[in-house]
Amino acid sequence: MDTQLSAAHWIYLAGIVVILITMALRKNIVVPAVAATMLTAWAFSGSIITGLSSIFNASLVAAQELFNIFLIIALVTAMLGALREMGADRLMVTPFRHVMRAGTSSFVVLAVVTFVISLFFWPTPAVPLVGAVLIPVAIRAGLSPLSVGMVIAIAGQGMALSSDYIIKVAPGISAAAAGVDTDSVADKSLALSLIVGVTALVITYVMQRRTWQKPSPDLLAAWENKADKFGITGSGGDAPEADPGPTGTGVPGGSSVTAGPGRPATGTATMELAAPEAPESPKSLAARTFATIVPTAYLVFIVYLLLGKFTSLVPPLQGGDAAGIVGGIAALLMFAACLTNDKRDFLESSSAHIVDGLVFAFKAMGIVLPIAGFFFIGNGDFSGPIMGLPDDVAGPAFLFDLINVAQSHITPNPIVLAFGVLLVGIVAGLDGSGFSGLPLTGSLAGALGPAVDMDPATLAAIGQMGNIWSGGGTLVAWSSLIAVAGFARVPVLTLARKCFLPVMAGLILSTVFAILVF
């Protein structure tokens, strides 16, 4: 039966086009998304009241679907805040400095440590943490500042954030929009992110190795002299505060370089930081204890996760259990850290950290709600509640209807479709936000996948790669790449340009892999 398109369908399609154009112009897309939601609902129902109420209902439905993501971000952020008070966050990475003796070892350690920290806690703490503790050591070991910036961006903002395998914010959004299982998207995203990341790191290693020098304290002193040039002032104290993104779209893992990376901008102070015998963080017993307990707890969780997935020794985790355990561990560790930091007022400090975590979560991800609401109204599973239809009435599937009409005029081709979704993801990331385009790529994956006999979860993972590697902080200079460039003390435009070839090569290779294997 032929699908009949109404005025609401064409308004919805126009909304998608306007959002893509707005992203390409590096402007905020909330207003176009909200306006398109209202006009679509108005045109479908014929009632301005329904159109106006859909603005609220769309964000409400999106919040109901995605609040678990907000909560886990809040709990992990709260835990990190408590650890930061005692200096345990920096002690967790200090041991790695002892093996950073030359260029190659520093390259590998930077990549591995940044990836692991970003995988568990997002790049928000990873960038200032690695910037304060490991970057000076890597520079002294002979790595060029540009190499340092590329490694951190690729391993953290790219490889770790694009898979988001532990916290599962990104695959959760993609899966919800595509109507598939979160774990399926997460597993495929992890495989694709490793292909992109390893490819980009190998190309970076080959391209940048000739710029490395012999280890010398003079390299560190020369690098320190660039502090004023790149606007890094010596403030001491904590790392820079997280920023919701230069375009206001919320950069997951993004931060603005508004203060020094936790150290004075003098060669002497940083030389002391670089020496393993005098780390900046206090070596209290509590800090050392928590610096051991936190990674151990999550390592045990990873082992359990792997045993449940690949063996029958333990029951596998179902649905959102994994994310719930990550949040539960974070909450308990945060309470224990607050009790250690301040026994008398630990109840108040625990609450304060949770509030800080929730504030950060909504700063980083809140902007996704009205955007996701627009794409949810194109999905028949969500459009009914958004427009206030009775429970026994099926909602319209605007996006699926448009796809059904379009596919009758084109020859289904998995290769064209896969690279098309990748391109949409890359374009959607041009706004400098790592996650705002995921509802779009996820919706397209759910609608287009069956038409070419391709798993929607695979398509959603491909779109997720394009969106996050582009906007998460590797390809565009107005993303959280600004923070990486600030800590590495290199021009952000140069860093973005140098990352382009390695990252694009990895994205193309991973997409081919997905088509052939998945």
MARTOR-26944 format. One record per residue (C-alpha): x, y, z; residue in three letters. Coordinates in steps of 0.05 Angstrom, whole numbers, plus 32768, in hexadecimal, padded with zeros to 4 digits. Layout:
# residues N
      u      v      w   residu
      X      Y      Z      ALA
...
//
This chain:
# residues 518
      u      v      w   residu
   8000   8000   8000      MET
   801B   8044   7FEC      ASP
   802C   8074   8025      THR
   8007   80B6   8020      GLN
   802F   80F2   8036      LEU
   800A   812B   805A      SER
   801F   8173   8067      ALA
   803A   815C   80AA      ALA
   806A   812C   8087      HIS
   8086   8164   805B      TRP
   808D   8193   8097      ILE
   80B2   815C   80BD      TYR
   80E0   8152   8081      LEU
   80EC   819D   807C      ALA
   80FE   819D   80C6      GLY
   8134   8168   80BB      ILE
   8151   8190   8081      VAL
   8151   81D1   80A9      VAL
   8173   81AE   80E4      ILE
   81AA   8191   80B7      LEU
   81B6   81D6   8097      ILE
   81B7   81F6   80DC      THR
   81EA   81C3   80F4      MET
   8215   81D0   80B6      ALA
   8214   821A   80C7      LEU
   822C   8209   810E      ARG
   81EE   8227   812E      LYS
   81C3   820E   8167      ASN
   818C   81DF   814F      ILE
   815C   81E2   818A      VAL
   812F   8218   816D      VAL
   8127   81F6   8129      PRO
   8119   81B3   814C      ALA
   80E4   81D1   8179      VAL
   80C4   81F9   8141      ALA
   80C2   81BC   8114      ALA
   80A3   8192   814C      THR
   806C   81C4   8157      MET
   805D   81CE   810C      LEU
   805C   8183   80FF      THR
   802B   8175   8138      ALA
   8001   81B1   8123      TRP
   7FFD   819B   80DB      ALA
   7FEC   8153   80EE      PHE
   7FB6   8164   8121      SER
   7F9C   81A5   8104      GLY
   7F9E   81C2   814B      SER
   7FCD   81F9   8162      ILE
   7FC1   81E0   81A9      ILE
   7FDE   819C   8197      THR
   8018   81BE   8174      GLY
   8029   81E8   81B2      LEU
   8022   81AE   81E2      SER
   804E   8182   81B6      SER
   8089   81B0   81C6      ILE
   8084   819C   820F      PHE
   806F   8154   8202      ASN
   80A8   8146   81D2      ALA
   80DD   815A   8204      SER
   80B7   8134   823B      LEU
   80B5   80F4   8212      VAL
   80FF   80FC   8201      ALA
   810F   8107   824B      ALA
   80E9   80C8   825F      GLN
   8111   80A0   822C      GLU
   8154   80BE   823C      LEU
   8153   80D0   8287      PHE
   8179   8092   829A      ASN
   81B2   80AF   8271      ILE
   81AF   80F1   8296      PHE
   81AF   80CE   82D9      LEU
   81ED   80A4   82CC      ILE
   8213   80E1   82B3      ILE
   8200   8105   82F3      ALA
   8217   80CC   8320      LEU
   825A   80C3   82FD      VAL
   8266   810E   82FE      THR
   8254   8110   8348      ALA
   8286   80D9   8357      MET
   82BD   80FC   8330      LEU
   82AF   813C   8357      GLY
   82B8   8117   8399      ALA
   82F9   80F6   8381      LEU
   8314   8139   8369      ARG
   830D   8156   83AE      GLU
   8340   8125   83CA      MET
   836D   8123   838C      GLY
   835E   80DA   837D      ALA
   834B   80EA   8335      ASP
   8393   80FD   8323      ARG
   83B3   80C6   834B      LEU
   838C   8094   8320      MET
   83B8   80A6   82E4      VAL
   83F9   80B7   8306      THR
   8417   8070   8301      PRO
   8415   8074   82B5      PHE
   8448   80AC   82B5      ARG
   847F   807C   82C9      HIS
   847D   8057   8286      VAL
   847B   8096   825B      MET
   84C5   8098   824C      ARG
   84C6   80A3   8200      ALA
   849A   80B8   81C7      GLY
   847B   8075   81B5      THR
   846C   8061   81FD      SER
   844F   80A5   820C      SER
   8423   80A1   81CD      PHE
   8408   805D   81E3      VAL
   83FD   8070   822C      VAL
   83DA   80B1   821A      LEU
   83AB   808B   81EB      ALA
   839B   8053   821B      VAL
   8392   807E   825A      VAL
   8368   80B2   8236      THR
   833D   807B   8217      PHE
   8331   8056   8258      VAL
   8321   8094   8281      ILE
   82F4   80B0   824B      SER
   82D1   806D   8243      LEU
   82BD   806B   828C      PHE
   82B6   80B5   829C      PHE
   82B0   80D9   8258      TRP
   82E6   8108   823E      PRO
   82D0   8140   826E      THR
   82FE   812A   82A6      PRO
   832E   8106   8277      ALA
   8347   8144   8253      VAL
   8359   816E   8290      PRO
   8372   8130   82B5      LEU
   83A1   8119   827D      VAL
   83B1   8162   826E      GLY
   83C9   816F   82B5      ALA
   83ED   812E   82C3      VAL
   8404   810C   8283      LEU
   840B   8141   824D      ILE
   8449   8161   826C      PRO
   846A   811D   8273      VAL
   845A   810C   822A      ALA
   8477   814E   8213      ILE
   84B6   8142   823B      ARG
   84BB   80FC   821D      ALA
   84BF   811A   81D7      GLY
   8477   811B   81BC      LEU
   8464   815A   8196      SER
   842A   8182   81B2      PRO
   8402   8175   8173      LEU
   840C   812A   817A      SER
   83F4   812E   81C2      VAL
   83B5   8154   81AE      GLY
   83A5   8123   8176      MET
   83AE   80E6   81A3      VAL
   8381   8101   81DA      ILE
   834B   8118   81A9      ALA
   834A   80D6   8183      ILE
   834C   80A9   81C0      ALA
   831D   80D1   81EC      GLY
   82ED   80FD   81C5      GLN
   82EE   80CB   818C      GLY
   82F8   8082   819D      MET
   82DD   8081   81E4      ALA
   82A3   80B2   81DC      LEU
   828B   8095   8199      SER
   8282   8051   81B8      SER
   826E   8069   81FE      ASP
   826C   801F   820F      TYR
   826B   8024   825B      ILE
   823C   805E   8269      ILE
   8215   8051   8228      LYS
   81F8   8097   821F      VAL
   8205   8099   81D4      ALA
   81ED   8053   81C3      PRO
   81B1   805E   81EF      GLY
   819C   809B   81C6      ILE
   81AA   8079   8184      SER
   8185   803A   8197      ALA
   8148   805F   81B1      ALA
   8143   8086   8170      ALA
   814E   8047   8145      ALA
   811F   801C   816E      GLY
   8154   7FE6   817C      VAL
   8178   7FC9   81B8      ASP
   81AC   7FF6   81D9      THR
   81DD   7FBD   81E4      ASP
   81DC   7FAC   819A      SER
   81EE   7FF3   8186      VAL
   8222   7FF7   81BE      ALA
   8245   7FB7   81A8      ASP
   8249   7FCD   815F      LYS
   825E   8014   8173      SER
   8297   7FF9   819D      LEU
   82B2   7FCF   8163      ALA
   82AC   8009   8132      LEU
   82CA   803C   8162      SER
   8307   800F   816D      LEU
   8310   8009   8121      ILE
   830B   8054   8118      VAL
   8337   8063   8154      GLY
   836E   8031   8146      VAL
   8371   8045   80FD      THR
   8375   808F   810F      ALA
   83AA   8083   8145      LEU
   83D5   8059   8116      VAL
   83D2   808F   80E0      ILE
   83E1   80C4   8114      THR
   841D   809D   812D      TYR
   8439   8096   80E6      VAL
   842C   80DF   80D5      MET
   8444   80FD   8116      GLN
   847F   80D1   8128      ARG
   84B0   80FB   8100      ARG
   849F   8137   812B      THR
   84B4   8116   816C      TRP
   84F5   8127   818E      GLN
   8524   8107   81C1      LYS
   850B   810C   8209      PRO
   8523   814D   822A      SER
   850D   817D   8261      PRO
   8518   81B5   8230      ASP
   84DC   819E   8207      LEU
   84B0   81A6   8243      LEU
   84CB   81EB   8252      ALA
   84C0   8201   820B      ALA
   8479   81E5   820B      TRP
   846A   820A   824D      GLU
   847E   824C   822D      ASN
   8441   8245   81FF      LYS
   8411   824D   823A      ALA
   8403   8296   822F      ASP
   83FD   828E   81E4      LYS
   83C4   825D   81EA      PHE
   83A0   8281   8221      GLY
   83AE   8250   8259      ILE
   83B7   8277   8298      THR
   83D4   825A   82D7      GLY
   839B   8255   8307      SER
   83AE   8217   832C      GLY
   8378   81EE   834E      GLY
   8345   81C5   8329      ASP
   833E   81B8   82DF      ALA
   8312   81E3   82B2      PRO
   82C8   81DE   82BC      GLU
   829E   81BA   8289      ALA
   827C   81E4   8255      ASP
   823C   81D0   8230      PRO
   825E   81DE   81EE      GLY
   826E   821B   81C4      PRO
   822E   8215   819C      THR
   8202   8209   81D8      GLY
   81F1   81C3   81C0      THR
   8213   819F   81F8      GLY
   8256   817E   81EA      VAL
   8259   813C   820F      PRO
   829E   8139   822C      GLY
   82AB   8181   8218      GLY
   82CC   81B6   8242      SER
   82E2   81FD   8239      SER
   8329   8212   8246      VAL
   831B   824A   8276      THR
   8352   823C   82A8      ALA
   8395   821B   82AD      GLY
   8398   81CF   82AD      PRO
   83A0   81CC   82F7      GLY
   83E6   81E8   82FB      ARG
   840B   822B   82F7      PRO
   8422   823D   82B1      ALA
   846B   823E   82C4      THR
   84A1   820F   82AE      GLY
   84B8   8202   82F5      THR
   8473   81ED   830F      ALA
   8466   81BF   82D4      THR
   84AB   81A0   82DA      MET
   8497   818D   8320      GLU
   8456   8171   8306      LEU
   847B   8148   82D3      ALA
   84A8   8128   8306      ALA
   848A   80E7   8320      PRO
   84A4   80F5   8366      GLU
   8478   8133   836F      ALA
   8432   812B   8352      PRO
   8404   8167   8359      GLU
   83CB   8141   837C      SER
   83D3   8134   83C7      PRO
   83EB   80EE   83D7      LYS
   83BD   80E3   8411      SER
   83AB   809D   8425      LEU
   8362   80AA   8413      ALA
   8375   80C3   83CE      ALA
   83A1   8087   83C0      ARG
   836C   8058   83DA      THR
   8335   8074   83AD      PHE
   8364   8079   8372      ALA
   836A   802D   8379      THR
   8322   801D   838B      ILE
   8300   8042   8353      VAL
   8324   8022   8317      PRO
   8322   7FDF   833B      THR
   82D7   7FE2   8344      ALA
   82CB   7FF2   82FB      TYR
   82FE   7FBE   82E5      LEU
   82D7   7F89   830C      VAL
   8297   7FA2   82EA      PHE
   82B7   7F9B   82A5      ILE
   82CD   7F54   82B5      VAL
   8287   7F43   82CB      TYR
   826B   7F63   828D      LEU
   8298   7F3A   8260      LEU
   828B   7EF9   8285      LEU
   8240   7F04   827F      GLY
   8245   7F13   8235      LYS
   8275   7EDC   821F      PHE
   826E   7EA5   8253      THR
   8239   7E84   827E      SER
   825F   7E8D   82BF      LEU
   8234   7EC9   82D4      VAL
   81EF   7EE0   82BC      PRO
   81F3   7F14   8284      PRO
   81DC   7F5A   8293      LEU
   819A   7F6C   8272      GLN
   8180   7FAE   8255      GLY
   8198   7FEA   827D      GLY
   81B7   7FC0   82B5      ASP
   81FE   7FD2   829F      ALA
   81F1   801D   82A1      ALA
   81CD   8015   82E3      GLY
   8209   7FF1   8302      ILE
   8238   8027   82E9      VAL
   820C   805B   830A      GLY
   8204   8033   834A      GLY
   824F   8029   8351      ILE
   825A   8073   8345      ALA
   8227   8086   837A      ALA
   8245   8058   83AF      LEU
   828C   806E   83A0      LEU
   8275   80B7   83A3      MET
   8255   80AC   83E7      PHE
   8294   808A   8401      ALA
   82C0   80C2   83E6      ALA
   8294   80F8   8405      CYS
   8296   80D3   8448      LEU
   82E2   80D1   8444      THR
   82E8   811A   842F      ASN
   82B9   8136   8464      ASP
   829D   8107   8498      LYS
   8275   813C   84BC      ARG
   8251   815A   847F      ASP
   8255   811F   844F      PHE
   8209   811C   8448      LEU
   8207   8164   8430      GLU
   8245   815C   8403      SER
   8228   811D   83E4      SER
   81E8   8142   83D2      SER
   8210   817C   83B7      ALA
   8238   814E   8389      HIS
   81F9   812E   836F      ILE
   81DB   8172   8360      VAL
   821B   8186   833C      ASP
   8217   8146   8314      GLY
   81CF   8152   8300      LEU
   81DF   819A   82EC      VAL
   8219   8182   82C1      PHE
   81EE   814B   82A2      ALA
   81B9   817C   828D      PHE
   81EC   81AE   8274      LYS
   820E   8179   824A      ALA
   81D1   8153   8233      MET
   8193   817D   8240      GLY
   8195   819C   81FB      ILE
   818B   8157   81DD      VAL
   8144   8153   81F8      LEU
   811F   8183   81C9      PRO
   814A   816A   818F      ILE
   813A   8121   819E      ALA
   80F1   8135   81A8      GLY
   80ED   814C   815F      PHE
   8109   810B   8145      PHE
   80DD   80E3   8174      PHE
   809F   8103   8156      ILE
   80B3   80E2   8115      GLY
   80B1   809E   8136      ASN
   806E   807B   813C      GLY
   8080   8061   8181      ASP
   8086   80A7   819E      PHE
   805C   80D5   8171      SER
   801A   80C1   8192      GLY
   802C   80D7   81D9      PRO
   804E   8116   81BE      ILE
   800F   812C   819A      MET
   7FE0   8114   81D1      GLY
   7FBF   80DC   81A9      LEU
   7F97   80A7   81D0      PRO
   7FBE   8069   81E5      ASP
   7F98   803C   81B5      ASP
   7FA8   8069   8179      VAL
   7FE9   805D   8154      ALA
   8012   809B   8149      GLY
   802B   80B0   8104      PRO
   8070   809A   80EE      ALA
   8085   80D7   80C6      PHE
   80CD   80C3   80BB      LEU
   80BE   807B   80A9      PHE
   8088   8092   8078      ASP
   80B8   80C1   8056      LEU
   80EC   808A   8051      ILE
   80BA   805A   8033      ASN
   80A7   808C   7FFE      VAL
   80F0   809D   7FEF      ALA
   8108   8055   7FEA      GLN
   80D6   8046   7FB3      SER
   80FC   8076   7F87      HIS
   8142   805E   7F95      ILE
   8167   801B   7F90      THR
   8175   8001   7FD6      PRO
   81C0   7FFE   7FE1      ASN
   81E0   7FEE   8024      PRO
   8222   8010   8011      ILE
   8201   8051   7FFD      VAL
   81D4   804F   803A      LEU
   820D   8041   806B      ALA
   8239   8079   8051      PHE
   81FC   80A7   804C      GLY
   81EC   809C   8096      VAL
   8236   80A7   80A6      LEU
   8235   80E9   8080      LEU
   81F5   80FF   80A3      VAL
   8217   80F1   80E5      GLY
   8255   8119   80D3      ILE
   822B   8153   80BC      VAL
   8201   814F   80FB      ALA
   8240   8154   8124      GLY
   8254   8196   8104      LEU
   822F   81BB   813A      ASP
   8267   81A7   816A      GLY
   823B   8179   8194      SER
   824A   812F   8198      GLY
   8204   8117   81A5      PHE
   81D0   8146   8187      SER
   81CF   8122   8144      GLY
   81C5   80DD   8161      LEU
   8178   80E0   8161      PRO
   817C   80F0   8116      LEU
   81AD   80B9   8103      THR
   8189   8088   8130      GLY
   8146   8098   8111      SER
   8162   8091   80CA      LEU
   8181   804F   80DD      ALA
   8140   8033   80F8      GLY
   8119   804B   80BA      ALA
   814C   803A   8084      LEU
   816C   7FFA   809D      GLY
   8133   7FC9   808D      PRO
   812C   7FE7   8047      ALA
   8171   7FCE   8033      VAL
   8171   7F90   8060      ASP
   81A5   7FB0   808F      MET
   81A4   7FAC   80DB      ASP
   818B   7FEF   80F6      PRO
   81BA   7FE8   8131      ALA
   81F5   7FE6   8101      THR
   81DD   8024   80DD      LEU
   81D1   8047   811F      ALA
   8219   8037   8134      ALA
   8234   8051   80F2      ILE
   820E   8093   80FB      GLY
   8225   8097   8143      GLN
   826E   8091   812B      MET
   8265   80CA   80FA      GLY
   8240   80F7   812C      ASN
   826F   80EF   8167      ILE
   82B2   80EC   8143      TRP
   829C   812C   811F      SER
   827C   8154   8157      GLY
   8297   8131   8194      GLY
   82DB   8152   818D      GLY
   8308   813A   8154      THR
   82F2   815B   8113      LEU
   82D4   819F   8124      VAL
   82FA   81D5   8148      ALA
   82BD   81F1   816C      TRP
   82B2   81B2   8194      SER
   82D4   8197   81D2      SER
   8312   8193   81A7      LEU
   831E   81DA   81C2      ILE
   832D   81BD   8206      ALA
   835E   818A   81E9      VAL
   8382   81C0   81C1      ALA
   8385   81EC   81FE      GLY
   83A7   81B8   8229      PHE
   83D6   81A2   81F2      ALA
   83E3   81EB   81E1      ARG
   83DA   81E6   8196      VAL
   83AB   820D   8168      PRO
   8367   81EC   8168      VAL
   835E   81F5   811C      LEU
   83A0   81D3   810F      THR
   838D   8199   813D      LEU
   834A   8190   811A      ALA
   836B   8192   80D6      ARG
   83A0   815E   80E9      LYS
   836B   8130   8106      CYS
   8341   8131   80C7      PHE
   8367   80FF   809C      LEU
   8372   80CA   80D2      PRO
   832A   80CE   80EB      VAL
   8309   80CE   80A7      MET
   8333   8092   8091      ALA
   831D   806D   80D0      GLY
   82D3   807F   80C5      LEU
   82D5   8066   807D      ILE
   82F8   8025   8091      LEU
   82C7   8019   80CA      SER
   828B   8024   809D      THR
   82A5   7FF2   806A      VAL
   82B1   7FC1   80A3      PHE
   826A   7FCB   80BC      ALA
   824D   7FBE   8076      ILE
   8276   7F7F   806B      LEU
   8274   7F60   80B0      VAL
   8236   7F79   80D5      PHE
//
